[in-house]
Amino acid sequence: AIRMERKLELAMEGQRWFDLTRWGGQYMATTLSEYVDFEKNFITKFASSAKLDAAKTMFPLPDGQIQTMGNDENGNPYLVQPDPWK
């Protein structure tokens, strides 16, 4: 019920993408896949569109931020770029 309410409230406010990212990568990828599957029956450009990989739904960490955070006392970095973005 909460997800449906947020979907209706945020759809026309330009906040839907950010709301989907808060629910997680797999939910976002599934929702976008369902949308594309529905729309390809009516909009031709969706017929050949690629699906969004769940691992790529989050933006990569900025390199400057990784460098700014530095390393801990053992030499391990505080921030590590996620595998899909390496």
PDB file with one MODEL, atoms N, CA, C and O in Angstrom:
MODEL        1
ATOM      1  N   ALA A   1       0.824  -1.187   0.000  1.00  0.00           N
ATOM      2  CA  ALA A   1       0.000   0.000   0.000  1.00  0.00           C
ATOM      3  C   ALA A   1       0.871   1.254   0.000  1.00  0.00           C
ATOM      4  O   ALA A   1       0.549   2.234  -0.672  1.00  0.00           O
ATOM      5  N   ILE A   2       1.961   1.227   0.744  1.00  0.00           N
ATOM      6  CA  ILE A   2       2.843   2.391   0.800  1.00  0.00           C
ATOM      7  C   ILE A   2       3.514   2.622  -0.541  1.00  0.00           C
ATOM      8  O   ILE A   2       3.607   3.758  -1.005  1.00  0.00           O
ATOM      9  N   ARG A   3       3.980   1.552  -1.163  1.00  0.00           N
ATOM     10  CA  ARG A   3       4.630   1.705  -2.468  1.00  0.00           C
ATOM     11  C   ARG A   3       3.664   2.244  -3.515  1.00  0.00           C
ATOM     12  O   ARG A   3       4.047   3.078  -4.335  1.00  0.00           O
ATOM     13  N   MET A   4       2.437   1.787  -3.501  1.00  0.00           N
ATOM     14  CA  MET A   4       1.442   2.276  -4.462  1.00  0.00           C
ATOM     15  C   MET A   4       1.137   3.746  -4.220  1.00  0.00           C
ATOM     16  O   MET A   4       1.029   4.516  -5.175  1.00  0.00           O
ATOM     17  N   GLU A   5       0.999   4.145  -2.977  1.00  0.00           N
ATOM     18  CA  GLU A   5       0.733   5.547  -2.655  1.00  0.00           C
ATOM     19  C   GLU A   5       1.885   6.442  -3.103  1.00  0.00           C
ATOM     20  O   GLU A   5       1.658   7.512  -3.668  1.00  0.00           O
ATOM     21  N   ARG A   6       3.105   6.012  -2.855  1.00  0.00           N
ATOM     22  CA  ARG A   6       4.261   6.802  -3.277  1.00  0.00           C
ATOM     23  C   ARG A   6       4.357   6.853  -4.797  1.00  0.00           C
ATOM     24  O   ARG A   6       4.751   7.873  -5.363  1.00  0.00           O
ATOM     25  N   LYS A   7       3.998   5.760  -5.455  1.00  0.00           N
ATOM     26  CA  LYS A   7       4.010   5.734  -6.916  1.00  0.00           C
ATOM     27  C   LYS A   7       3.049   6.779  -7.477  1.00  0.00           C
ATOM     28  O   LYS A   7       3.390   7.501  -8.413  1.00  0.00           O
ATOM     29  N   LEU A   8       1.875   6.856  -6.918  1.00  0.00           N
ATOM     30  CA  LEU A   8       0.887   7.825  -7.385  1.00  0.00           C
ATOM     31  C   LEU A   8       1.289   9.255  -7.043  1.00  0.00           C
ATOM     32  O   LEU A   8       1.111  10.162  -7.855  1.00  0.00           O
ATOM     33  N   GLU A   9       1.820   9.455  -5.864  1.00  0.00           N
ATOM     34  CA  GLU A   9       2.174  10.802  -5.419  1.00  0.00           C
ATOM     35  C   GLU A   9       3.395  11.356  -6.154  1.00  0.00           C
ATOM     36  O   GLU A   9       3.425  12.539  -6.491  1.00  0.00           O
ATOM     37  N   LEU A  10       4.393  10.522  -6.404  1.00  0.00           N
ATOM     38  CA  LEU A  10       5.664  11.008  -6.930  1.00  0.00           C
ATOM     39  C   LEU A  10       5.794  10.906  -8.444  1.00  0.00           C
ATOM     40  O   LEU A  10       6.760  11.416  -9.011  1.00  0.00           O
ATOM     41  N   ALA A  11       4.851  10.262  -9.103  1.00  0.00           N
ATOM     42  CA  ALA A  11       4.974  10.018 -10.538  1.00  0.00           C
ATOM     43  C   ALA A  11       5.112  11.308 -11.344  1.00  0.00           C
ATOM     44  O   ALA A  11       5.957  11.383 -12.236  1.00  0.00           O
ATOM     45  N   MET A  12       4.325  12.294 -11.058  1.00  0.00           N
ATOM     46  CA  MET A  12       4.345  13.519 -11.845  1.00  0.00           C
ATOM     47  C   MET A  12       5.177  14.630 -11.216  1.00  0.00           C
ATOM     48  O   MET A  12       5.181  15.754 -11.719  1.00  0.00           O
ATOM     49  N   GLU A  13       5.867  14.341 -10.145  1.00  0.00           N
ATOM     50  CA  GLU A  13       6.670  15.352  -9.472  1.00  0.00           C
ATOM     51  C   GLU A  13       8.150  15.238  -9.788  1.00  0.00           C
ATOM     52  O   GLU A  13       8.951  16.008  -9.259  1.00  0.00           O
ATOM     53  N   GLY A  14       8.533  14.288 -10.645  1.00  0.00           N
ATOM     54  CA  GLY A  14       9.930  14.124 -11.003  1.00  0.00           C
ATOM     55  C   GLY A  14      10.768  13.464  -9.924  1.00  0.00           C
ATOM     56  O   GLY A  14      11.994  13.562  -9.961  1.00  0.00           O
ATOM     57  N   GLN A  15      10.145  12.795  -8.966  1.00  0.00           N
ATOM     58  CA  GLN A  15      10.867  12.169  -7.869  1.00  0.00           C
ATOM     59  C   GLN A  15      10.798  10.647  -7.907  1.00  0.00           C
ATOM     60  O   GLN A  15      11.333   9.989  -7.015  1.00  0.00           O
ATOM     61  N   ARG A  16      10.159  10.080  -8.909  1.00  0.00           N
ATOM     62  CA  ARG A  16       9.946   8.634  -8.950  1.00  0.00           C
ATOM     63  C   ARG A  16      11.266   7.865  -9.023  1.00  0.00           C
ATOM     64  O   ARG A  16      11.414   6.845  -8.349  1.00  0.00           O
ATOM     65  N   TRP A  17      12.224   8.330  -9.823  1.00  0.00           N
ATOM     66  CA  TRP A  17      13.508   7.645  -9.958  1.00  0.00           C
ATOM     67  C   TRP A  17      14.196   7.530  -8.607  1.00  0.00           C
ATOM     68  O   TRP A  17      14.692   6.463  -8.248  1.00  0.00           O
ATOM     69  N   PHE A  18      14.227   8.613  -7.867  1.00  0.00           N
ATOM     70  CA  PHE A  18      14.898   8.625  -6.577  1.00  0.00           C
ATOM     71  C   PHE A  18      14.159   7.752  -5.566  1.00  0.00           C
ATOM     72  O   PHE A  18      14.783   7.125  -4.711  1.00  0.00           O
ATOM     73  N   ASP A  19      12.840   7.712  -5.664  1.00  0.00           N
ATOM     74  CA  ASP A  19      12.063   6.848  -4.786  1.00  0.00           C
ATOM     75  C   ASP A  19      12.363   5.380  -5.074  1.00  0.00           C
ATOM     76  O   ASP A  19      12.494   4.582  -4.146  1.00  0.00           O
ATOM     77  N   LEU A  20      12.472   5.021  -6.341  1.00  0.00           N
ATOM     78  CA  LEU A  20      12.790   3.637  -6.702  1.00  0.00           C
ATOM     79  C   LEU A  20      14.167   3.232  -6.189  1.00  0.00           C
ATOM     80  O   LEU A  20      14.353   2.095  -5.756  1.00  0.00           O
ATOM     81  N   THR A  21      15.128   4.142  -6.232  1.00  0.00           N
ATOM     82  CA  THR A  21      16.457   3.793  -5.739  1.00  0.00           C
ATOM     83  C   THR A  21      16.447   3.546  -4.239  1.00  0.00           C
ATOM     84  O   THR A  21      17.246   2.753  -3.741  1.00  0.00           O
ATOM     85  N   ARG A  22      15.566   4.202  -3.519  1.00  0.00           N
ATOM     86  CA  ARG A  22      15.481   3.983  -2.070  1.00  0.00           C
ATOM     87  C   ARG A  22      14.961   2.587  -1.734  1.00  0.00           C
ATOM     88  O   ARG A  22      15.306   2.025  -0.695  1.00  0.00           O
ATOM     89  N   TRP A  23      14.131   2.031  -2.614  1.00  0.00           N
ATOM     90  CA  TRP A  23      13.576   0.695  -2.356  1.00  0.00           C
ATOM     91  C   TRP A  23      14.563  -0.403  -2.707  1.00  0.00           C
ATOM     92  O   TRP A  23      14.351  -1.558  -2.335  1.00  0.00           O
ATOM     93  N   GLY A  24      15.630  -0.077  -3.408  1.00  0.00           N
ATOM     94  CA  GLY A  24      16.660  -1.065  -3.710  1.00  0.00           C
ATOM     95  C   GLY A  24      16.742  -1.410  -5.184  1.00  0.00           C
ATOM     96  O   GLY A  24      15.802  -1.205  -5.952  1.00  0.00           O
ATOM     97  N   GLY A  25      17.889  -1.935  -5.547  1.00  0.00           N
ATOM     98  CA  GLY A  25      18.184  -2.215  -6.940  1.00  0.00           C
ATOM     99  C   GLY A  25      17.283  -3.247  -7.589  1.00  0.00           C
ATOM    100  O   GLY A  25      16.851  -3.061  -8.727  1.00  0.00           O
ATOM    101  N   GLN A  26      16.995  -4.324  -6.889  1.00  0.00           N
ATOM    102  CA  GLN A  26      16.174  -5.379  -7.494  1.00  0.00           C
ATOM    103  C   GLN A  26      14.748  -4.895  -7.704  1.00  0.00           C
ATOM    104  O   GLN A  26      14.158  -5.175  -8.747  1.00  0.00           O
ATOM    105  N   TYR A  27      14.179  -4.180  -6.746  1.00  0.00           N
ATOM    106  CA  TYR A  27      12.827  -3.649  -6.910  1.00  0.00           C
ATOM    107  C   TYR A  27      12.774  -2.649  -8.051  1.00  0.00           C
ATOM    108  O   TYR A  27      11.832  -2.646  -8.843  1.00  0.00           O
ATOM    109  N   MET A  28      13.784  -1.806  -8.132  1.00  0.00           N
ATOM    110  CA  MET A  28      13.839  -0.809  -9.196  1.00  0.00           C
ATOM    111  C   MET A  28      13.939  -1.477 -10.566  1.00  0.00           C
ATOM    112  O   MET A  28      13.210  -1.110 -11.488  1.00  0.00           O
ATOM    113  N   ALA A  29      14.830  -2.447 -10.703  1.00  0.00           N
ATOM    114  CA  ALA A  29      15.004  -3.134 -11.981  1.00  0.00           C
ATOM    115  C   ALA A  29      13.724  -3.855 -12.395  1.00  0.00           C
ATOM    116  O   ALA A  29      13.358  -3.832 -13.570  1.00  0.00           O
ATOM    117  N   THR A  30      13.044  -4.489 -11.454  1.00  0.00           N
ATOM    118  CA  THR A  30      11.797  -5.191 -11.753  1.00  0.00           C
ATOM    119  C   THR A  30      10.706  -4.218 -12.186  1.00  0.00           C
ATOM    120  O   THR A  30       9.991  -4.473 -13.155  1.00  0.00           O
ATOM    121  N   THR A  31      10.577  -3.108 -11.471  1.00  0.00           N
ATOM    122  CA  THR A  31       9.561  -2.112 -11.794  1.00  0.00           C
ATOM    123  C   THR A  31       9.789  -1.517 -13.174  1.00  0.00           C
ATOM    124  O   THR A  31       8.849  -1.380 -13.957  1.00  0.00           O
ATOM    125  N   LEU A  32      11.036  -1.162 -13.478  1.00  0.00           N
ATOM    126  CA  LEU A  32      11.338  -0.586 -14.788  1.00  0.00           C
ATOM    127  C   LEU A  32      11.153  -1.612 -15.906  1.00  0.00           C
ATOM    128  O   LEU A  32      10.721  -1.264 -17.005  1.00  0.00           O
ATOM    129  N   SER A  33      11.478  -2.875 -15.626  1.00  0.00           N
ATOM    130  CA  SER A  33      11.286  -3.927 -16.611  1.00  0.00           C
ATOM    131  C   SER A  33       9.806  -4.121 -16.919  1.00  0.00           C
ATOM    132  O   SER A  33       9.429  -4.284 -18.080  1.00  0.00           O
ATOM    133  N   GLU A  34       8.970  -4.103 -15.892  1.00  0.00           N
ATOM    134  CA  GLU A  34       7.524  -4.225 -16.102  1.00  0.00           C
ATOM    135  C   GLU A  34       6.988  -3.045 -16.909  1.00  0.00           C
ATOM    136  O   GLU A  34       6.122  -3.215 -17.768  1.00  0.00           O
ATOM    137  N   TYR A  35       7.501  -1.857 -16.632  1.00  0.00           N
ATOM    138  CA  TYR A  35       7.088  -0.662 -17.372  1.00  0.00           C
ATOM    139  C   TYR A  35       7.448  -0.779 -18.848  1.00  0.00           C
ATOM    140  O   TYR A  35       6.622  -0.497 -19.715  1.00  0.00           O
ATOM    141  N   VAL A  36       8.676  -1.193 -19.133  1.00  0.00           N
ATOM    142  CA  VAL A  36       9.122  -1.333 -20.522  1.00  0.00           C
ATOM    143  C   VAL A  36       8.313  -2.408 -21.232  1.00  0.00           C
ATOM    144  O   VAL A  36       7.924  -2.218 -22.384  1.00  0.00           O
ATOM    145  N   ASP A  37       8.054  -3.525 -20.575  1.00  0.00           N
ATOM    146  CA  ASP A  37       7.273  -4.599 -21.184  1.00  0.00           C
ATOM    147  C   ASP A  37       5.861  -4.150 -21.534  1.00  0.00           C
ATOM    148  O   ASP A  37       5.310  -4.577 -22.549  1.00  0.00           O
ATOM    149  N   PHE A  38       5.276  -3.304 -20.716  1.00  0.00           N
ATOM    150  CA  PHE A  38       3.943  -2.785 -21.002  1.00  0.00           C
ATOM    151  C   PHE A  38       3.977  -1.758 -22.132  1.00  0.00           C
ATOM    152  O   PHE A  38       3.168  -1.819 -23.058  1.00  0.00           O
ATOM    153  N   GLU A  39       4.898  -0.833 -22.053  1.00  0.00           N
ATOM    154  CA  GLU A  39       4.949   0.268 -23.020  1.00  0.00           C
ATOM    155  C   GLU A  39       5.377  -0.163 -24.416  1.00  0.00           C
ATOM    156  O   GLU A  39       5.037   0.510 -25.389  1.00  0.00           O
ATOM    157  N   LYS A  40       6.120  -1.272 -24.544  1.00  0.00           N
ATOM    158  CA  LYS A  40       6.565  -1.681 -25.876  1.00  0.00           C
ATOM    159  C   LYS A  40       5.401  -2.126 -26.763  1.00  0.00           C
ATOM    160  O   LYS A  40       5.559  -2.253 -27.977  1.00  0.00           O
ATOM    161  N   ASN A  41       4.234  -2.361 -26.161  1.00  0.00           N
ATOM    162  CA  ASN A  41       3.047  -2.667 -26.958  1.00  0.00           C
ATOM    163  C   ASN A  41       2.463  -1.425 -27.620  1.00  0.00           C
ATOM    164  O   ASN A  41       1.679  -1.528 -28.563  1.00  0.00           O
ATOM    165  N   PHE A  42       2.850  -0.249 -27.123  1.00  0.00           N
ATOM    166  CA  PHE A  42       2.259   0.995 -27.616  1.00  0.00           C
ATOM    167  C   PHE A  42       3.276   1.969 -28.192  1.00  0.00           C
ATOM    168  O   PHE A  42       2.936   2.766 -29.067  1.00  0.00           O
ATOM    169  N   ILE A  43       4.514   1.920 -27.719  1.00  0.00           N
ATOM    170  CA  ILE A  43       5.551   2.836 -28.169  1.00  0.00           C
ATOM    171  C   ILE A  43       6.664   2.017 -28.808  1.00  0.00           C
ATOM    172  O   ILE A  43       7.274   1.175 -28.148  1.00  0.00           O
ATOM    173  N   THR A  44       6.927   2.257 -30.077  1.00  0.00           N
ATOM    174  CA  THR A  44       7.860   1.410 -30.823  1.00  0.00           C
ATOM    175  C   THR A  44       9.292   1.478 -30.312  1.00  0.00           C
ATOM    176  O   THR A  44      10.016   0.487 -30.409  1.00  0.00           O
ATOM    177  N   LYS A  45       9.725   2.613 -29.772  1.00  0.00           N
ATOM    178  CA  LYS A  45      11.118   2.697 -29.325  1.00  0.00           C
ATOM    179  C   LYS A  45      11.401   1.784 -28.122  1.00  0.00           C
ATOM    180  O   LYS A  45      12.561   1.474 -27.851  1.00  0.00           O
ATOM    181  N   PHE A  46      10.379   1.356 -27.411  1.00  0.00           N
ATOM    182  CA  PHE A  46      10.568   0.446 -26.287  1.00  0.00           C
ATOM    183  C   PHE A  46      10.743  -1.005 -26.732  1.00  0.00           C
ATOM    184  O   PHE A  46      11.180  -1.841 -25.942  1.00  0.00           O
ATOM    185  N   ALA A  47      10.412  -1.311 -27.968  1.00  0.00           N
ATOM    186  CA  ALA A  47      10.492  -2.695 -28.457  1.00  0.00           C
ATOM    187  C   ALA A  47      11.927  -3.221 -28.442  1.00  0.00           C
ATOM    188  O   ALA A  47      12.141  -4.413 -28.219  1.00  0.00           O
ATOM    189  N   SER A  48      12.903  -2.358 -28.675  1.00  0.00           N
ATOM    190  CA  SER A  48      14.289  -2.808 -28.720  1.00  0.00           C
ATOM    191  C   SER A  48      15.113  -2.306 -27.533  1.00  0.00           C
ATOM    192  O   SER A  48      16.343  -2.353 -27.567  1.00  0.00           O
ATOM    193  N   SER A  49      14.449  -1.834 -26.502  1.00  0.00           N
ATOM    194  CA  SER A  49      15.191  -1.278 -25.364  1.00  0.00           C
ATOM    195  C   SER A  49      15.790  -2.386 -24.500  1.00  0.00           C
ATOM    196  O   SER A  49      15.245  -3.485 -24.397  1.00  0.00           O
ATOM    197  N   ALA A  50      16.913  -2.068 -23.892  1.00  0.00           N
ATOM    198  CA  ALA A  50      17.599  -3.017 -23.013  1.00  0.00           C
ATOM    199  C   ALA A  50      17.059  -2.894 -21.593  1.00  0.00           C
ATOM    200  O   ALA A  50      16.555  -1.844 -21.193  1.00  0.00           O
ATOM    201  N   LYS A  51      17.171  -3.965 -20.853  1.00  0.00           N
ATOM    202  CA  LYS A  51      16.735  -3.966 -19.457  1.00  0.00           C
ATOM    203  C   LYS A  51      17.857  -3.417 -18.579  1.00  0.00           C
ATOM    204  O   LYS A  51      19.038  -3.595 -18.878  1.00  0.00           O
ATOM    205  N   LEU A  52      17.477  -2.760 -17.511  1.00  0.00           N
ATOM    206  CA  LEU A  52      18.432  -2.205 -16.560  1.00  0.00           C
ATOM    207  C   LEU A  52      18.865  -3.289 -15.591  1.00  0.00           C
ATOM    208  O   LEU A  52      18.035  -3.934 -14.951  1.00  0.00           O
ATOM    209  N   ASP A  53      20.171  -3.482 -15.490  1.00  0.00           N
ATOM    210  CA  ASP A  53      20.720  -4.455 -14.561  1.00  0.00           C
ATOM    211  C   ASP A  53      20.557  -3.939 -13.132  1.00  0.00           C
ATOM    212  O   ASP A  53      20.832  -2.769 -12.864  1.00  0.00           O
ATOM    213  N   ALA A  54      20.118  -4.785 -12.226  1.00  0.00           N
ATOM    214  CA  ALA A  54      19.886  -4.367 -10.830  1.00  0.00           C
ATOM    215  C   ALA A  54      21.155  -3.830 -10.180  1.00  0.00           C
ATOM    216  O   ALA A  54      21.083  -2.952  -9.320  1.00  0.00           O
ATOM    217  N   ALA A  55      22.305  -4.341 -10.577  1.00  0.00           N
ATOM    218  CA  ALA A  55      23.565  -3.889  -9.990  1.00  0.00           C
ATOM    219  C   ALA A  55      23.924  -2.473 -10.428  1.00  0.00           C
ATOM    220  O   ALA A  55      24.714  -1.801  -9.763  1.00  0.00           O
ATOM    221  N   LYS A  56      23.355  -2.019 -11.533  1.00  0.00           N
ATOM    222  CA  LYS A  56      23.692  -0.691 -12.058  1.00  0.00           C
ATOM    223  C   LYS A  56      22.636   0.357 -11.746  1.00  0.00           C
ATOM    224  O   LYS A  56      22.617   1.414 -12.377  1.00  0.00           O
ATOM    225  N   THR A  57      21.769   0.092 -10.800  1.00  0.00           N
ATOM    226  CA  THR A  57      20.738   1.080 -10.478  1.00  0.00           C
ATOM    227  C   THR A  57      21.245   2.180  -9.573  1.00  0.00           C
ATOM    228  O   THR A  57      20.620   3.236  -9.474  1.00  0.00           O
ATOM    229  N   MET A  58      22.354   1.954  -8.917  1.00  0.00           N
ATOM    230  CA  MET A  58      22.945   2.972  -8.055  1.00  0.00           C
ATOM    231  C   MET A  58      24.094   3.643  -8.808  1.00  0.00           C
ATOM    232  O   MET A  58      24.798   2.997  -9.586  1.00  0.00           O
ATOM    233  N   PHE A  59      24.275   4.930  -8.573  1.00  0.00           N
ATOM    234  CA  PHE A  59      25.356   5.659  -9.214  1.00  0.00           C
ATOM    235  C   PHE A  59      26.697   5.236  -8.619  1.00  0.00           C
ATOM    236  O   PHE A  59      26.758   4.820  -7.462  1.00  0.00           O
ATOM    237  N   PRO A  60      27.778   5.341  -9.406  1.00  0.00           N
ATOM    238  CA  PRO A  60      29.092   5.029  -8.842  1.00  0.00           C
ATOM    239  C   PRO A  60      29.513   6.092  -7.832  1.00  0.00           C
ATOM    240  O   PRO A  60      29.035   7.226  -7.870  1.00  0.00           O
ATOM    241  N   LEU A  61      30.402   5.715  -6.943  1.00  0.00           N
ATOM    242  CA  LEU A  61      30.939   6.678  -5.983  1.00  0.00           C
ATOM    243  C   LEU A  61      31.906   7.603  -6.707  1.00  0.00           C
ATOM    244  O   LEU A  61      32.705   7.135  -7.518  1.00  0.00           O
ATOM    245  N   PRO A  62      31.855   8.890  -6.439  1.00  0.00           N
ATOM    246  CA  PRO A  62      32.810   9.805  -7.074  1.00  0.00           C
ATOM    247  C   PRO A  62      34.241   9.486  -6.633  1.00  0.00           C
ATOM    248  O   PRO A  62      34.500   9.266  -5.450  1.00  0.00           O
ATOM    249  N   ASP A  63      35.163   9.465  -7.595  1.00  0.00           N
ATOM    250  CA  ASP A  63      36.556   9.149  -7.278  1.00  0.00           C
ATOM    251  C   ASP A  63      37.136  10.136  -6.275  1.00  0.00           C
ATOM    252  O   ASP A  63      37.922   9.754  -5.407  1.00  0.00           O
ATOM    253  N   GLY A  64      36.753  11.401  -6.391  1.00  0.00           N
ATOM    254  CA  GLY A  64      37.248  12.407  -5.459  1.00  0.00           C
ATOM    255  C   GLY A  64      36.842  12.115  -4.021  1.00  0.00           C
ATOM    256  O   GLY A  64      37.611  12.355  -3.091  1.00  0.00           O
ATOM    257  N   GLN A  65      35.636  11.598  -3.844  1.00  0.00           N
ATOM    258  CA  GLN A  65      35.160  11.264  -2.497  1.00  0.00           C
ATOM    259  C   GLN A  65      35.909  10.063  -1.934  1.00  0.00           C
ATOM    260  O   GLN A  65      36.212  10.021  -0.742  1.00  0.00           O
ATOM    261  N   ILE A  66      36.205   9.096  -2.777  1.00  0.00           N
ATOM    262  CA  ILE A  66      36.969   7.918  -2.330  1.00  0.00           C
ATOM    263  C   ILE A  66      38.360   8.355  -1.875  1.00  0.00           C
ATOM    264  O   ILE A  66      38.864   7.894  -0.850  1.00  0.00           O
ATOM    265  N   GLN A  67      38.974   9.251  -2.654  1.00  0.00           N
ATOM    266  CA  GLN A  67      40.307   9.733  -2.296  1.00  0.00           C
ATOM    267  C   GLN A  67      40.279  10.606  -1.053  1.00  0.00           C
ATOM    268  O   GLN A  67      41.196  10.541  -0.234  1.00  0.00           O
ATOM    269  N   THR A  68      39.255  11.410  -0.900  1.00  0.00           N
ATOM    270  CA  THR A  68      39.133  12.294   0.263  1.00  0.00           C
ATOM    271  C   THR A  68      38.993  11.493   1.552  1.00  0.00           C
ATOM    272  O   THR A  68      39.580  11.852   2.572  1.00  0.00           O
ATOM    273  N   MET A  69      38.220  10.411   1.513  1.00  0.00           N
ATOM    274  CA  MET A  69      38.008   9.607   2.718  1.00  0.00           C
ATOM    275  C   MET A  69      39.285   8.907   3.166  1.00  0.00           C
ATOM    276  O   MET A  69      39.483   8.684   4.360  1.00  0.00           O
ATOM    277  N   GLY A  70      40.151   8.560   2.221  1.00  0.00           N
ATOM    278  CA  GLY A  70      41.439   7.965   2.566  1.00  0.00           C
ATOM    279  C   GLY A  70      41.334   6.545   3.085  1.00  0.00           C
ATOM    280  O   GLY A  70      40.391   5.814   2.783  1.00  0.00           O
ATOM    281  N   ASN A  71      42.328   6.178   3.873  1.00  0.00           N
ATOM    282  CA  ASN A  71      42.435   4.807   4.386  1.00  0.00           C
ATOM    283  C   ASN A  71      42.397   4.794   5.907  1.00  0.00           C
ATOM    284  O   ASN A  71      42.698   5.794   6.558  1.00  0.00           O
ATOM    285  N   ASP A  72      42.021   3.639   6.467  1.00  0.00           N
ATOM    286  CA  ASP A  72      42.045   3.493   7.921  1.00  0.00           C
ATOM    287  C   ASP A  72      43.463   3.160   8.390  1.00  0.00           C
ATOM    288  O   ASP A  72      44.402   3.160   7.594  1.00  0.00           O
ATOM    289  N   GLU A  73      43.608   2.881   9.667  1.00  0.00           N
ATOM    290  CA  GLU A  73      44.943   2.627  10.231  1.00  0.00           C
ATOM    291  C   GLU A  73      45.589   1.352   9.691  1.00  0.00           C
ATOM    292  O   GLU A  73      46.804   1.188   9.799  1.00  0.00           O
ATOM    293  N   ASN A  74      44.801   0.451   9.113  1.00  0.00           N
ATOM    294  CA  ASN A  74      45.343  -0.781   8.522  1.00  0.00           C
ATOM    295  C   ASN A  74      45.640  -0.641   7.038  1.00  0.00           C
ATOM    296  O   ASN A  74      46.114  -1.586   6.406  1.00  0.00           O
ATOM    297  N   GLY A  75      45.367   0.523   6.485  1.00  0.00           N
ATOM    298  CA  GLY A  75      45.630   0.755   5.069  1.00  0.00           C
ATOM    299  C   GLY A  75      44.461   0.405   4.155  1.00  0.00           C
ATOM    300  O   GLY A  75      44.583   0.496   2.933  1.00  0.00           O
ATOM    301  N   ASN A  76      43.331   0.007   4.731  1.00  0.00           N
ATOM    302  CA  ASN A  76      42.153  -0.323   3.930  1.00  0.00           C
ATOM    303  C   ASN A  76      41.345   0.947   3.659  1.00  0.00           C
ATOM    304  O   ASN A  76      41.142   1.752   4.569  1.00  0.00           O
ATOM    305  N   PRO A  77      40.887   1.135   2.437  1.00  0.00           N
ATOM    306  CA  PRO A  77      40.119   2.339   2.141  1.00  0.00           C
ATOM    307  C   PRO A  77      38.762   2.326   2.847  1.00  0.00           C
ATOM    308  O   PRO A  77      38.136   1.278   3.008  1.00  0.00           O
ATOM    309  N   TYR A  78      38.326   3.514   3.262  1.00  0.00           N
ATOM    310  CA  TYR A  78      37.017   3.635   3.905  1.00  0.00           C
ATOM    311  C   TYR A  78      35.892   3.407   2.898  1.00  0.00           C
ATOM    312  O   TYR A  78      34.887   2.768   3.211  1.00  0.00           O
ATOM    313  N   LEU A  79      36.069   3.923   1.713  1.00  0.00           N
ATOM    314  CA  LEU A  79      35.074   3.742   0.647  1.00  0.00           C
ATOM    315  C   LEU A  79      35.673   2.906  -0.467  1.00  0.00           C
ATOM    316  O   LEU A  79      36.818   3.117  -0.867  1.00  0.00           O
ATOM    317  N   VAL A  80      34.899   1.962  -0.963  1.00  0.00           N
ATOM    318  CA  VAL A  80      35.330   1.105  -2.061  1.00  0.00           C
ATOM    319  C   VAL A  80      34.272   1.176  -3.155  1.00  0.00           C
ATOM    320  O   VAL A  80      33.075   1.057  -2.894  1.00  0.00           O
ATOM    321  N   GLN A  81      34.738   1.372  -4.383  1.00  0.00           N
ATOM    322  CA  GLN A  81      33.809   1.421  -5.525  1.00  0.00           C
ATOM    323  C   GLN A  81      33.117   0.067  -5.677  1.00  0.00           C
ATOM    324  O   GLN A  81      33.792  -0.963  -5.668  1.00  0.00           O
ATOM    325  N   PRO A  82      31.780   0.040  -5.818  1.00  0.00           N
ATOM    326  CA  PRO A  82      31.074  -1.239  -6.029  1.00  0.00           C
ATOM    327  C   PRO A  82      31.573  -1.944  -7.302  1.00  0.00           C
ATOM    328  O   PRO A  82      31.967  -1.292  -8.270  1.00  0.00           O
ATOM    329  N   ASP A  83      31.550  -3.262  -7.283  1.00  0.00           N
ATOM    330  CA  ASP A  83      32.084  -4.062  -8.387  1.00  0.00           C
ATOM    331  C   ASP A  83      31.531  -3.692  -9.765  1.00  0.00           C
ATOM    332  O   ASP A  83      32.315  -3.634 -10.712  1.00  0.00           O
ATOM    333  N   PRO A  84      30.232  -3.437  -9.936  1.00  0.00           N
ATOM    334  CA  PRO A  84      29.761  -3.112 -11.286  1.00  0.00           C
ATOM    335  C   PRO A  84      30.378  -1.845 -11.865  1.00  0.00           C
ATOM    336  O   PRO A  84      30.351  -1.650 -13.080  1.00  0.00           O
ATOM    337  N   TRP A  85      30.928  -0.989 -11.027  1.00  0.00           N
ATOM    338  CA  TRP A  85      31.472   0.283 -11.501  1.00  0.00           C
ATOM    339  C   TRP A  85      32.990   0.307 -11.523  1.00  0.00           C
ATOM    340  O   TRP A  85      33.573   1.356 -11.797  1.00  0.00           O
ATOM    341  N   LYS A  86      33.653  -0.806 -11.247  1.00  0.00           N
ATOM    342  CA  LYS A  86      35.124  -0.820 -11.280  1.00  0.00           C
ATOM    343  C   LYS A  86      35.619  -0.864 -12.702  1.00  0.00           C
ATOM    344  O   LYS A  86      36.827  -0.881 -12.935  1.00  0.00           O
TER     345      LYS A  86
ENDMDL
END
